[in-house]
Amino acid sequence: MKQLYFIITFIVSIIIITIVGVILISPKKEVKEVKDTITLQSEIESTFTCYGYTIDNPKIIVNPYGNSPLTALIMFETDKREKFTITIKGKNNDDITYKEANETKEHYIPIYGLYSNYENRVVLSTDTVDKEVKIKTDLVENSDISTDVVETTNGINLISTNNGVVVGIDKYREIRYYLEGGYSKDIVVDSNNHLFLSTNRFNNDDSNTGIVNIDLLGKIYYEYNLEDGYNGLIYKIDDTKLLVLSENIILIDIQTGNVLKEYNLYKTSDNYIQLSYDSKTNQVILTGKNITLYYDYEKTDLNKIIGNKDYVPDELSTYFVDTPNINVDEIIKIKSNNQIYDIENINLNNDIYFNITKEIYLSKYKETETSDKNINILFSKEYKDEINIYKEYDRLVIEYDFNKDDEVYFVLDKFLGKKVYEIDTNKNVKYINSYGLNGKYTMYLKINDKLLKLNEYVKF
């Protein structure tokens, strides 16, 4: 009995000493947290108001969200419920005209299609009102796009390039839209003239974290963070479903972000350039430069592969049909010093609806891969070199510049819980998802044979 009592006392003492030791050696400073886009949007929208403003003295904010400099937001009140028609006067007798979707007394009117470096004339009218306002914009330029060779159609031709800017050009080769912020890849336009684009954040494998639904003002309504990332191709089946190229092809519900179906992306040596759906044959089609894969939409089975057999692995040879590959024609051709991701036409002559609503994150995460490396943290020295660590709302970001030949591990440690992550020294950033993490962690670096403790902690 005395022996058992001694053992219990010893174990309790060790636990107490460990806890006290952790408290004493824990850093006193927490890593900084960077505000996410949705929080920043909410802060911006808190300054929007129509109260006290009239049609004769409206409040006008150019580039209201800070990422779309050829747009504006006009705000004012009216004594009775009214529905305004908005006309952006064109330089070439090509006015853009649209209407508010609903009659209201509180008017928040988005203005799209403004010219760069120009005093734009915008007319707001009803049966009894005809008010012109002038909106001056700054110069925007995109050296990657040569507008003099654009084959254009009516409306605005949206061009997505890999420099993270979406540019809109009209049929007279004037820049009429410009979205900054790193949103790119495929462009899908929904019935509200909102855009589905990539997020501007990346995973450790260089895929984007997902896609966003963003309006032309630059306001994000939905951000879909996908479990296996986003690899640049997207197709809208209808107003409720999207096909997205992730690690596999997935079909997601637009309202919930839930994955409804998954189509196995078989490993081939081709580069895929288009994702689509054929309603006549009920097939999902993934088109590459050399081969095209056809899937049964309902069953998700691979039906056939056409194109160049040299790009088809032996295990898929039974699906191969000896037919030339599809020729993917671009409706609009453009000369660019940079890669073009996508070109889509958008017609702005539709009724518009804008409301200051809370944006929604629809996120699917998995735990960041850990290493089985056994690292003892009992003896460490303080890390005195520069390393930038900060927290986003859903993950930890580590920015570094280690020697490429170093063997580096990052350690998150708390009482009875330790996570070890391998650092790829060929890159300059590591992302650690918050999924699977809970509590306060002391942070360490293991660089070759040196264990170094950081002077900040992080809480999840």
C-alpha positions as a Markdown table, in Angstrom:
| # | Residue | x | y | z |
|---|---|---|---|---|
| 1 | Met | 0.0 | 0.0 | 0.0 |
| 2 | Lys | 2.8 | 2.4 | 0.9 |
| 3 | Gln | 4.5 | 1.5 | -2.3 |
| 4 | Leu | 1.4 | 2.4 | -4.3 |
| 5 | Tyr | 1.0 | 5.6 | -2.4 |
| 6 | Phe | 4.6 | 6.5 | -3.2 |
| 7 | Ile | 4.1 | 5.8 | -6.9 |
| 8 | Ile | 1.0 | 7.9 | -7.1 |
| 9 | Thr | 2.6 | 10.8 | -5.2 |
| 10 | Phe | 5.6 | 10.6 | -7.5 |
| 11 | Ile | 3.5 | 10.7 | -10.6 |
| 12 | Val | 1.4 | 13.6 | -9.4 |
| 13 | Ser | 4.6 | 15.5 | -8.4 |
| 14 | Ile | 6.0 | 15.0 | -11.9 |
| 15 | Ile | 2.8 | 16.3 | -13.5 |
| 16 | Ile | 2.7 | 19.4 | -11.2 |
| 17 | Ile | 6.4 | 20.1 | -11.9 |
| 18 | Thr | 5.8 | 19.7 | -15.6 |
| 19 | Ile | 2.8 | 22.0 | -15.6 |
| 20 | Val | 4.6 | 24.6 | -13.5 |
| 21 | Gly | 7.6 | 24.3 | -15.8 |
| 22 | Val | 5.5 | 24.8 | -18.9 |
| 23 | Ile | 3.9 | 27.9 | -17.4 |
| 24 | Leu | 7.3 | 29.3 | -16.5 |
| 25 | Ile | 8.9 | 28.7 | -19.9 |
| 26 | Ser | 5.9 | 29.6 | -22.1 |
| 27 | Pro | 6.3 | 32.7 | -24.2 |
| 28 | Lys | 4.4 | 35.7 | -23.0 |
| 29 | Lys | 3.5 | 37.0 | -26.5 |
| 30 | Glu | 0.8 | 35.6 | -28.8 |
| 31 | Val | 1.3 | 35.5 | -32.5 |
| 32 | Lys | -0.5 | 38.3 | -34.4 |
| 33 | Glu | -3.8 | 37.4 | -36.1 |
| 34 | Val | -4.4 | 38.8 | -39.6 |
| 35 | Lys | -8.0 | 39.9 | -40.3 |
| 36 | Asp | -9.7 | 37.8 | -42.9 |
| 37 | Thr | -11.5 | 39.3 | -46.0 |
| 38 | Ile | -14.9 | 38.9 | -44.6 |
| 39 | Thr | -14.1 | 40.7 | -41.3 |
| 40 | Leu | -12.5 | 43.5 | -43.3 |
| 41 | Gln | -15.6 | 43.7 | -45.6 |
| 42 | Ser | -17.9 | 44.0 | -42.6 |
| 43 | Glu | -15.8 | 46.8 | -41.2 |
| 44 | Ile | -16.0 | 48.6 | -44.6 |
| 45 | Glu | -19.7 | 48.1 | -44.8 |
| 46 | Ser | -20.2 | 49.6 | -41.3 |
| 47 | Thr | -19.4 | 52.9 | -43.0 |
| 48 | Phe | -22.0 | 52.6 | -45.7 |
| 49 | Thr | -25.2 | 54.6 | -45.1 |
| 50 | Cys | -27.9 | 56.2 | -47.2 |
| 51 | Tyr | -29.4 | 58.1 | -44.3 |
| 52 | Gly | -29.3 | 61.8 | -44.6 |
| 53 | Tyr | -28.4 | 61.6 | -48.3 |
| 54 | Thr | -30.8 | 62.5 | -51.2 |
| 55 | Ile | -30.8 | 62.0 | -54.9 |
| 56 | Asp | -29.7 | 65.6 | -55.3 |
| 57 | Asn | -26.9 | 65.0 | -52.8 |
| 58 | Pro | -26.0 | 61.3 | -52.8 |
| 59 | Lys | -23.1 | 59.7 | -51.0 |
| 60 | Ile | -20.7 | 58.2 | -53.6 |
| 61 | Ile | -17.8 | 55.8 | -52.8 |
| 62 | Val | -15.5 | 54.9 | -55.7 |
| 63 | Asn | -13.9 | 51.5 | -55.3 |
| 64 | Pro | -16.0 | 50.8 | -52.2 |
| 65 | Tyr | -14.2 | 47.5 | -51.2 |
| 66 | Gly | -10.7 | 48.6 | -52.3 |
| 67 | Asn | -10.2 | 46.0 | -55.0 |
| 68 | Ser | -12.4 | 47.1 | -57.9 |
| 69 | Pro | -11.3 | 50.7 | -58.9 |
| 70 | Leu | -13.7 | 51.0 | -61.9 |
| 71 | Thr | -16.8 | 50.6 | -59.8 |
| 72 | Ala | -18.7 | 52.8 | -57.3 |
| 73 | Leu | -21.5 | 52.7 | -54.8 |
| 74 | Ile | -24.2 | 55.4 | -54.7 |
| 75 | Met | -26.3 | 55.8 | -51.6 |
| 76 | Phe | -29.3 | 57.9 | -50.8 |
| 77 | Glu | -32.9 | 57.9 | -49.4 |
| 78 | Thr | -36.2 | 58.7 | -51.1 |
| 79 | Asp | -39.5 | 59.8 | -49.5 |
| 80 | Lys | -41.4 | 57.0 | -51.3 |
| 81 | Arg | -40.5 | 53.6 | -52.6 |
| 82 | Glu | -38.9 | 54.0 | -56.0 |
| 83 | Lys | -37.0 | 51.9 | -58.5 |
| 84 | Phe | -34.2 | 53.7 | -60.4 |
| 85 | Thr | -32.8 | 53.1 | -63.8 |
| 86 | Ile | -29.0 | 53.5 | -64.0 |
| 87 | Thr | -27.2 | 54.6 | -67.2 |
| 88 | Ile | -23.5 | 54.7 | -67.5 |
| 89 | Lys | -22.9 | 56.9 | -70.5 |
| 90 | Gly | -20.6 | 55.3 | -73.1 |
| 91 | Lys | -17.9 | 57.1 | -75.1 |
| 92 | Asn | -19.1 | 55.4 | -78.3 |
| 93 | Asn | -22.9 | 55.6 | -78.0 |
| 94 | Asp | -22.7 | 52.3 | -76.1 |
| 95 | Asp | -24.5 | 53.2 | -72.8 |
| 96 | Ile | -24.8 | 50.5 | -70.1 |
| 97 | Thr | -28.3 | 50.6 | -68.6 |
| 98 | Tyr | -29.7 | 48.5 | -65.8 |
| 99 | Lys | -32.3 | 48.9 | -63.1 |
| 100 | Glu | -32.6 | 48.3 | -59.4 |
| 101 | Ala | -34.3 | 45.0 | -58.8 |
| 102 | Asn | -36.8 | 46.3 | -56.2 |
| 103 | Glu | -38.6 | 49.4 | -55.2 |
| 104 | Thr | -37.2 | 50.8 | -52.0 |
| 105 | Lys | -36.7 | 54.0 | -50.0 |
| 106 | Glu | -33.1 | 53.0 | -49.1 |
| 107 | His | -31.0 | 53.0 | -52.2 |
| 108 | Tyr | -27.5 | 51.3 | -52.4 |
| 109 | Ile | -26.8 | 51.3 | -56.1 |
| 110 | Pro | -23.7 | 49.6 | -57.5 |
| 111 | Ile | -22.1 | 51.3 | -60.5 |
| 112 | Tyr | -20.2 | 49.1 | -63.0 |
| 113 | Gly | -18.5 | 49.6 | -66.3 |
| 114 | Leu | -16.7 | 52.9 | -65.6 |
| 115 | Tyr | -13.9 | 54.1 | -67.8 |
| 116 | Ser | -10.3 | 54.3 | -66.4 |
| 117 | Asn | -8.9 | 57.8 | -65.7 |
| 118 | Tyr | -12.1 | 59.5 | -66.8 |
| 119 | Glu | -14.9 | 61.6 | -65.5 |
| 120 | Asn | -17.8 | 59.2 | -66.1 |
| 121 | Arg | -21.3 | 60.4 | -66.5 |
| 122 | Val | -23.9 | 58.4 | -64.7 |
| 123 | Val | -27.7 | 59.1 | -64.9 |
| 124 | Leu | -30.2 | 57.9 | -62.3 |
| 125 | Ser | -33.8 | 58.2 | -63.4 |
| 126 | Thr | -37.4 | 57.3 | -62.7 |
| 127 | Asp | -40.6 | 58.5 | -64.4 |
| 128 | Thr | -40.2 | 61.8 | -62.5 |
| 129 | Val | -36.5 | 62.1 | -61.8 |
| 130 | Asp | -33.5 | 62.5 | -64.1 |
| 131 | Lys | -30.3 | 63.1 | -62.1 |
| 132 | Glu | -26.8 | 63.0 | -63.6 |
| 133 | Val | -23.7 | 62.5 | -61.4 |
| 134 | Lys | -20.1 | 62.5 | -62.4 |
| 135 | Ile | -17.7 | 59.9 | -61.1 |
| 136 | Lys | -13.9 | 60.4 | -61.6 |
| 137 | Thr | -11.7 | 57.3 | -61.7 |
| 138 | Asp | -8.0 | 56.8 | -61.4 |
| 139 | Leu | -5.8 | 55.2 | -64.1 |
| 140 | Val | -5.6 | 51.4 | -64.2 |
| 141 | Glu | -3.3 | 49.6 | -66.5 |
| 142 | Asn | -2.5 | 46.0 | -67.2 |
| 143 | Ser | 0.7 | 45.6 | -69.2 |
| 144 | Asp | 0.0 | 41.9 | -69.7 |
| 145 | Ile | -3.0 | 42.5 | -72.0 |
| 146 | Ser | -2.7 | 44.1 | -75.4 |
| 147 | Thr | -6.2 | 45.4 | -76.0 |
| 148 | Asp | -5.6 | 46.3 | -79.6 |
| 149 | Val | -5.9 | 42.6 | -80.7 |
| 150 | Val | -9.0 | 41.7 | -78.8 |
| 151 | Glu | -11.7 | 40.1 | -80.8 |
| 152 | Thr | -14.7 | 41.4 | -78.9 |
| 153 | Thr | -18.4 | 40.8 | -78.5 |
| 154 | Asn | -21.1 | 43.1 | -77.0 |
| 155 | Gly | -21.0 | 43.6 | -73.3 |
| 156 | Ile | -17.8 | 43.3 | -71.2 |
| 157 | Asn | -15.2 | 40.7 | -72.0 |
| 158 | Leu | -13.8 | 39.5 | -68.7 |
| 159 | Ile | -10.2 | 38.2 | -68.9 |
| 160 | Ser | -8.6 | 36.3 | -66.0 |
| 161 | Thr | -4.8 | 36.1 | -66.1 |
| 162 | Asn | -2.3 | 34.5 | -63.8 |
| 163 | Asn | -1.1 | 37.8 | -62.3 |
| 164 | Gly | -4.3 | 37.7 | -60.1 |
| 165 | Val | -6.2 | 40.5 | -61.9 |
| 166 | Val | -9.5 | 40.2 | -63.8 |
| 167 | Val | -9.8 | 42.8 | -66.5 |
| 168 | Gly | -13.0 | 43.7 | -68.4 |
| 169 | Ile | -12.7 | 45.1 | -72.0 |
| 170 | Asp | -15.6 | 46.4 | -74.1 |
| 171 | Lys | -16.0 | 45.9 | -77.9 |
| 172 | Tyr | -14.1 | 49.2 | -78.5 |
| 173 | Arg | -11.1 | 47.8 | -76.5 |
| 174 | Glu | -11.6 | 50.2 | -73.6 |
| 175 | Ile | -10.9 | 48.8 | -70.1 |
| 176 | Arg | -14.2 | 48.9 | -68.2 |
| 177 | Tyr | -13.6 | 46.6 | -65.3 |
| 178 | Tyr | -10.6 | 45.7 | -63.1 |
| 179 | Leu | -10.6 | 43.4 | -60.1 |
| 180 | Glu | -7.5 | 43.1 | -58.0 |
| 181 | Gly | -6.6 | 40.9 | -55.1 |
| 182 | Gly | -5.3 | 37.6 | -56.6 |
| 183 | Tyr | -8.7 | 36.1 | -57.7 |
| 184 | Ser | -8.1 | 34.3 | -60.9 |
| 185 | Lys | -8.4 | 31.0 | -62.8 |
| 186 | Asp | -11.7 | 30.0 | -64.5 |
| 187 | Ile | -14.5 | 32.6 | -64.5 |
| 188 | Val | -18.1 | 31.5 | -64.1 |
| 189 | Val | -20.8 | 34.2 | -64.2 |
| 190 | Asp | -24.1 | 33.4 | -62.3 |
| 191 | Ser | -27.5 | 34.8 | -62.9 |
| 192 | Asn | -26.8 | 37.8 | -60.6 |
| 193 | Asn | -23.7 | 38.8 | -62.5 |
| 194 | His | -21.6 | 37.5 | -59.6 |
| 195 | Leu | -18.4 | 35.7 | -60.4 |
| 196 | Phe | -17.1 | 32.4 | -59.3 |
| 197 | Leu | -13.3 | 32.7 | -59.1 |
| 198 | Ser | -10.4 | 31.1 | -57.2 |
| 199 | Thr | -9.6 | 32.3 | -53.7 |
| 200 | Asn | -6.5 | 34.3 | -53.3 |
| 201 | Arg | -5.0 | 31.9 | -50.7 |
| 202 | Phe | -2.9 | 28.8 | -51.4 |
| 203 | Asn | -2.3 | 25.4 | -49.8 |
| 204 | Asn | 1.1 | 23.7 | -49.2 |
| 205 | Asp | 0.7 | 21.9 | -52.6 |
| 206 | Asp | 0.3 | 25.3 | -54.4 |
| 207 | Ser | -3.4 | 24.7 | -55.1 |
| 208 | Asn | -5.9 | 27.4 | -54.2 |
| 209 | Thr | -7.8 | 26.9 | -50.9 |
| 210 | Gly | -11.1 | 27.0 | -52.9 |
| 211 | Ile | -13.4 | 29.3 | -54.8 |
| 212 | Val | -15.3 | 32.5 | -54.0 |
| 213 | Asn | -18.6 | 34.0 | -55.2 |
| 214 | Ile | -17.8 | 37.7 | -55.6 |
| 215 | Asp | -19.8 | 40.6 | -57.1 |
| 216 | Leu | -18.4 | 43.2 | -59.5 |
| 217 | Leu | -17.9 | 45.6 | -56.7 |
| 218 | Gly | -15.4 | 43.2 | -55.2 |
| 219 | Lys | -17.7 | 42.0 | -52.3 |
| 220 | Ile | -17.4 | 38.3 | -51.5 |
| 221 | Tyr | -20.7 | 36.6 | -50.7 |
| 222 | Tyr | -19.5 | 33.0 | -50.3 |
| 223 | Glu | -16.0 | 31.5 | -49.8 |
| 224 | Tyr | -15.8 | 27.8 | -50.4 |
| 225 | Asn | -12.7 | 26.3 | -48.8 |
| 226 | Leu | -12.3 | 22.9 | -50.3 |
| 227 | Glu | -10.8 | 19.9 | -48.4 |
| 228 | Asp | -8.4 | 19.0 | -51.3 |
| 229 | Gly | -8.0 | 22.5 | -52.8 |
| 230 | Tyr | -8.9 | 24.0 | -56.1 |
| 231 | Asn | -6.9 | 23.3 | -59.3 |
| 232 | Gly | -8.3 | 26.0 | -61.7 |
| 233 | Leu | -11.3 | 24.6 | -63.6 |
| 234 | Ile | -15.0 | 25.2 | -62.7 |
| 235 | Tyr | -18.3 | 24.7 | -64.5 |
| 236 | Lys | -21.8 | 25.8 | -63.4 |
| 237 | Ile | -24.4 | 23.0 | -64.0 |
| 238 | Asp | -27.3 | 25.3 | -62.9 |
| 239 | Asp | -28.0 | 27.8 | -60.2 |
| 240 | Thr | -27.6 | 25.1 | -57.5 |
| 241 | Lys | -24.6 | 23.0 | -58.5 |
| 242 | Leu | -20.9 | 23.5 | -59.6 |
| 243 | Leu | -18.4 | 21.1 | -61.0 |
| 244 | Val | -14.9 | 21.9 | -59.6 |
| 245 | Leu | -11.5 | 20.5 | -60.3 |
| 246 | Ser | -10.0 | 19.6 | -57.0 |
| 247 | Glu | -7.8 | 16.5 | -56.3 |
| 248 | Asn | -10.7 | 14.8 | -58.1 |
| 249 | Ile | -13.6 | 16.4 | -60.0 |
| 250 | Ile | -16.3 | 17.2 | -57.4 |
| 251 | Leu | -19.9 | 18.4 | -57.7 |
| 252 | Ile | -20.8 | 20.8 | -54.9 |
| 253 | Asp | -24.0 | 22.4 | -53.7 |
| 254 | Ile | -23.7 | 26.2 | -54.2 |
| 255 | Gln | -25.8 | 27.0 | -51.1 |
| 256 | Thr | -24.2 | 24.6 | -48.6 |
| 257 | Gly | -20.7 | 23.8 | -50.1 |
| 258 | Asn | -21.4 | 20.1 | -49.6 |
| 259 | Val | -19.8 | 17.7 | -52.0 |
| 260 | Leu | -22.7 | 15.8 | -53.8 |
| 261 | Lys | -20.6 | 13.6 | -56.1 |
| 262 | Glu | -16.9 | 12.9 | -56.8 |
| 263 | Tyr | -15.4 | 11.7 | -60.1 |
| 264 | Asn | -12.0 | 10.0 | -59.9 |
| 265 | Leu | -9.3 | 12.1 | -61.6 |
| 266 | Tyr | -7.2 | 9.3 | -63.1 |
| 267 | Lys | -3.5 | 10.0 | -63.3 |
| 268 | Thr | -2.5 | 10.8 | -66.9 |
| 269 | Ser | 0.3 | 12.9 | -68.3 |
| 270 | Asp | -1.9 | 15.5 | -69.9 |
| 271 | Asn | -2.7 | 19.1 | -68.9 |
| 272 | Tyr | -6.4 | 19.8 | -68.5 |
| 273 | Ile | -7.8 | 23.0 | -69.8 |
| 274 | Gln | -11.6 | 22.8 | -69.7 |
| 275 | Leu | -14.3 | 21.2 | -67.5 |
| 276 | Ser | -17.9 | 21.0 | -68.8 |
| 277 | Tyr | -21.1 | 19.1 | -68.7 |
| 278 | Asp | -23.1 | 17.8 | -71.7 |
| 279 | Ser | -26.8 | 17.7 | -70.8 |
| 280 | Lys | -27.7 | 15.7 | -74.0 |
| 281 | Thr | -25.5 | 12.8 | -73.1 |
| 282 | Asn | -25.5 | 13.4 | -69.3 |
| 283 | Gln | -21.7 | 13.4 | -69.1 |
| 284 | Val | -19.1 | 15.3 | -67.3 |
| 285 | Ile | -16.3 | 16.2 | -69.7 |
| 286 | Leu | -12.7 | 17.0 | -68.7 |
| 287 | Thr | -10.8 | 18.2 | -71.7 |
| 288 | Gly | -7.0 | 18.2 | -71.9 |
| 289 | Lys | -4.6 | 19.4 | -74.6 |
| 290 | Asn | -4.2 | 15.9 | -75.8 |
| 291 | Ile | -7.0 | 13.7 | -74.3 |
| 292 | Thr | -10.5 | 14.1 | -73.1 |
| 293 | Leu | -12.2 | 12.1 | -70.3 |
| 294 | Tyr | -16.0 | 11.4 | -70.2 |
| 295 | Tyr | -17.8 | 10.5 | -67.0 |
| 296 | Asp | -21.3 | 9.3 | -66.3 |
| 297 | Tyr | -22.8 | 12.3 | -64.5 |
| 298 | Glu | -25.1 | 10.2 | -62.2 |
| 299 | Lys | -22.9 | 7.1 | -61.6 |
| 300 | Thr | -19.6 | 9.0 | -61.7 |
| 301 | Asp | -18.0 | 6.2 | -63.7 |
| 302 | Leu | -15.5 | 6.9 | -66.4 |
| 303 | Asn | -17.1 | 6.1 | -69.7 |
| 304 | Lys | -14.3 | 6.7 | -72.3 |
| 305 | Ile | -11.2 | 8.5 | -73.2 |
| 306 | Ile | -10.4 | 10.0 | -76.6 |
| 307 | Gly | -7.4 | 11.7 | -78.1 |
| 308 | Asn | -3.7 | 10.7 | -78.2 |
| 309 | Lys | -3.2 | 7.2 | -76.7 |
| 310 | Asp | 0.4 | 8.1 | -75.7 |
| 311 | Tyr | -1.1 | 10.2 | -72.8 |
| 312 | Val | -3.2 | 7.3 | -71.5 |
| 313 | Pro | -1.7 | 5.0 | -68.9 |
| 314 | Asp | -1.9 | 1.2 | -69.5 |
| 315 | Glu | -4.4 | 0.7 | -66.7 |
| 316 | Leu | -6.9 | 3.0 | -68.5 |
| 317 | Ser | -6.3 | 1.6 | -72.0 |
| 318 | Thr | -9.7 | -0.3 | -72.0 |
| 319 | Tyr | -11.4 | 3.1 | -71.8 |
| 320 | Phe | -9.6 | 4.5 | -74.8 |
| 321 | Val | -11.5 | 5.2 | -78.1 |
| 322 | Asp | -9.4 | 6.0 | -81.1 |
| 323 | Thr | -10.9 | 9.4 | -81.9 |
| 324 | Pro | -9.2 | 12.8 | -82.3 |
| 325 | Asn | -9.2 | 15.0 | -79.3 |
| 326 | Ile | -11.6 | 17.9 | -79.0 |
| 327 | Asn | -10.4 | 21.3 | -80.3 |
| 328 | Val | -11.1 | 23.8 | -77.6 |
| 329 | Asp | -11.8 | 27.1 | -79.3 |
| 330 | Glu | -11.4 | 30.3 | -77.5 |
| 331 | Ile | -14.2 | 32.7 | -78.5 |
| 332 | Ile | -12.0 | 35.7 | -77.8 |
| 333 | Lys | -8.3 | 35.6 | -78.7 |
| 334 | Ile | -5.9 | 37.9 | -76.9 |
| 335 | Lys | -2.1 | 38.5 | -77.0 |
| 336 | Ser | -0.6 | 38.4 | -73.5 |
| 337 | Asn | 2.8 | 38.4 | -72.0 |
| 338 | Asn | 1.3 | 36.2 | -69.3 |
| 339 | Gln | -0.8 | 33.1 | -69.2 |
| 340 | Ile | -4.6 | 33.5 | -69.8 |
| 341 | Tyr | -6.7 | 31.4 | -67.5 |
| 342 | Asp | -10.1 | 32.2 | -68.9 |
| 343 | Ile | -12.1 | 34.7 | -71.0 |
| 344 | Glu | -15.9 | 35.2 | -70.4 |
| 345 | Asn | -18.5 | 37.6 | -71.7 |
| 346 | Ile | -20.8 | 39.4 | -69.3 |
| 347 | Asn | -23.8 | 41.5 | -70.1 |
| 348 | Leu | -24.4 | 44.2 | -67.6 |
| 349 | Asn | -27.9 | 45.2 | -68.8 |
| 350 | Asn | -29.6 | 43.2 | -66.1 |
| 351 | Asp | -31.5 | 44.3 | -63.0 |
| 352 | Ile | -29.2 | 44.6 | -60.1 |
| 353 | Tyr | -29.7 | 43.7 | -56.4 |
| 354 | Phe | -27.3 | 44.8 | -53.7 |
| 355 | Asn | -27.7 | 44.4 | -50.0 |
| 356 | Ile | -25.3 | 44.7 | -47.1 |
| 357 | Thr | -25.5 | 41.1 | -46.0 |
| 358 | Lys | -23.1 | 39.0 | -43.9 |
| 359 | Glu | -20.8 | 36.9 | -46.0 |
| 360 | Ile | -20.6 | 33.2 | -45.5 |
| 361 | Tyr | -17.6 | 30.8 | -45.2 |
| 362 | Leu | -18.4 | 27.3 | -46.4 |
| 363 | Ser | -15.3 | 25.4 | -45.3 |
| 364 | Lys | -14.1 | 21.8 | -45.5 |
| 365 | Tyr | -10.7 | 21.1 | -44.0 |
| 366 | Lys | -8.5 | 18.2 | -43.2 |
| 367 | Glu | -5.7 | 18.1 | -40.7 |
| 368 | Thr | -2.3 | 19.2 | -42.0 |
| 369 | Glu | 0.0 | 16.2 | -42.5 |
| 370 | Thr | 2.3 | 15.7 | -39.5 |
| 371 | Ser | 5.7 | 14.0 | -39.4 |
| 372 | Asp | 6.5 | 10.9 | -37.2 |
| 373 | Lys | 9.9 | 12.5 | -36.4 |
| 374 | Asn | 10.6 | 12.1 | -32.7 |
| 375 | Ile | 11.8 | 15.5 | -31.3 |
| 376 | Asn | 12.6 | 15.9 | -27.7 |
| 377 | Ile | 11.8 | 19.5 | -26.6 |
| 378 | Leu | 13.3 | 19.4 | -23.0 |
| 379 | Phe | 16.5 | 21.3 | -24.0 |
| 380 | Ser | 16.2 | 24.2 | -26.4 |
| 381 | Lys | 17.7 | 27.6 | -27.1 |
| 382 | Glu | 16.0 | 30.8 | -28.0 |
| 383 | Tyr | 15.6 | 31.3 | -31.8 |
| 384 | Lys | 16.9 | 34.8 | -32.6 |
| 385 | Asp | 16.8 | 34.9 | -36.4 |
| 386 | Glu | 13.9 | 36.4 | -38.2 |
| 387 | Ile | 10.8 | 34.3 | -39.0 |
| 388 | Asn | 7.4 | 35.7 | -39.8 |
| 389 | Ile | 4.5 | 33.7 | -38.2 |
| 390 | Tyr | 0.9 | 34.9 | -38.1 |
| 391 | Lys | -2.5 | 33.4 | -37.7 |
| 392 | Glu | -5.4 | 33.6 | -40.2 |
| 393 | Tyr | -8.9 | 32.7 | -39.0 |
| 394 | Asp | -8.5 | 29.1 | -40.0 |
| 395 | Arg | -4.7 | 28.3 | -40.1 |
| 396 | Leu | -1.2 | 29.3 | -39.0 |
| 397 | Val | 1.1 | 30.8 | -41.7 |
| 398 | Ile | 4.9 | 30.4 | -41.3 |
| 399 | Glu | 7.1 | 32.4 | -43.7 |
| 400 | Tyr | 10.8 | 31.6 | -43.8 |
| 401 | Asp | 14.0 | 31.6 | -45.8 |
| 402 | Phe | 16.0 | 28.6 | -44.6 |
| 403 | Asn | 19.1 | 27.2 | -46.3 |
| 404 | Lys | 17.9 | 24.7 | -48.9 |
| 405 | Asp | 20.2 | 22.0 | -47.5 |
| 406 | Asp | 18.9 | 22.3 | -43.9 |
| 407 | Glu | 16.6 | 19.7 | -42.4 |
| 408 | Val | 13.9 | 21.7 | -40.7 |
| 409 | Tyr | 10.9 | 20.7 | -38.5 |
| 410 | Phe | 8.3 | 22.9 | -36.9 |
| 411 | Val | 6.8 | 21.8 | -33.6 |
| 412 | Leu | 3.6 | 22.8 | -31.8 |
| 413 | Asp | 3.7 | 21.7 | -28.2 |
| 414 | Lys | 1.2 | 21.8 | -25.3 |
| 415 | Phe | 0.8 | 19.7 | -22.2 |
| 416 | Leu | 0.2 | 16.1 | -23.3 |
| 417 | Gly | 0.0 | 17.1 | -27.0 |
| 418 | Lys | 2.7 | 17.7 | -29.6 |
| 419 | Lys | 2.5 | 18.1 | -33.3 |
| 420 | Val | 5.6 | 17.9 | -35.6 |
| 421 | Tyr | 5.6 | 19.2 | -39.2 |
| 422 | Glu | 8.2 | 18.9 | -41.8 |
| 423 | Ile | 9.3 | 22.2 | -43.5 |
| 424 | Asp | 10.0 | 22.2 | -47.2 |
| 425 | Thr | 13.1 | 24.4 | -47.5 |
| 426 | Asn | 12.6 | 24.7 | -51.3 |
| 427 | Lys | 9.6 | 26.9 | -50.5 |
| 428 | Asn | 9.2 | 30.0 | -48.4 |
| 429 | Val | 5.9 | 29.3 | -46.7 |
| 430 | Lys | 4.1 | 26.6 | -44.7 |
| 431 | Tyr | 0.4 | 26.5 | -43.8 |
| 432 | Ile | -0.9 | 24.5 | -40.9 |
| 433 | Asn | -4.7 | 24.2 | -40.7 |
| 434 | Ser | -6.4 | 24.8 | -37.4 |
| 435 | Tyr | -8.4 | 21.6 | -37.9 |
| 436 | Gly | -7.2 | 19.0 | -35.3 |
| 437 | Leu | -5.6 | 21.7 | -33.1 |
| 438 | Asn | -7.1 | 23.0 | -29.8 |
| 439 | Gly | -5.5 | 25.0 | -27.0 |
| 440 | Lys | -2.3 | 27.0 | -26.4 |
| 441 | Tyr | 0.9 | 25.9 | -28.2 |
| 442 | Thr | 4.5 | 26.8 | -27.6 |
| 443 | Met | 6.4 | 26.8 | -31.0 |
| 444 | Tyr | 9.8 | 25.3 | -31.7 |
| 445 | Leu | 12.1 | 24.9 | -34.7 |
| 446 | Lys | 14.4 | 21.9 | -35.2 |
| 447 | Ile | 17.1 | 23.0 | -37.6 |
| 448 | Asn | 19.5 | 20.1 | -38.3 |
| 449 | Asp | 20.7 | 19.2 | -34.7 |
| 450 | Lys | 19.5 | 22.4 | -33.0 |
| 451 | Leu | 16.3 | 22.8 | -31.1 |
| 452 | Leu | 15.2 | 26.4 | -31.0 |
| 453 | Lys | 12.2 | 27.9 | -29.1 |
| 454 | Leu | 10.3 | 30.8 | -30.6 |
| 455 | Asn | 9.3 | 33.7 | -28.5 |
| 456 | Glu | 5.6 | 33.6 | -29.4 |
| 457 | Tyr | 2.8 | 31.2 | -28.7 |
| 458 | Val | -0.4 | 30.4 | -30.7 |
| 459 | Lys | -3.9 | 29.6 | -29.5 |
| 460 | Phe | -6.6 | 27.7 | -31.5 |
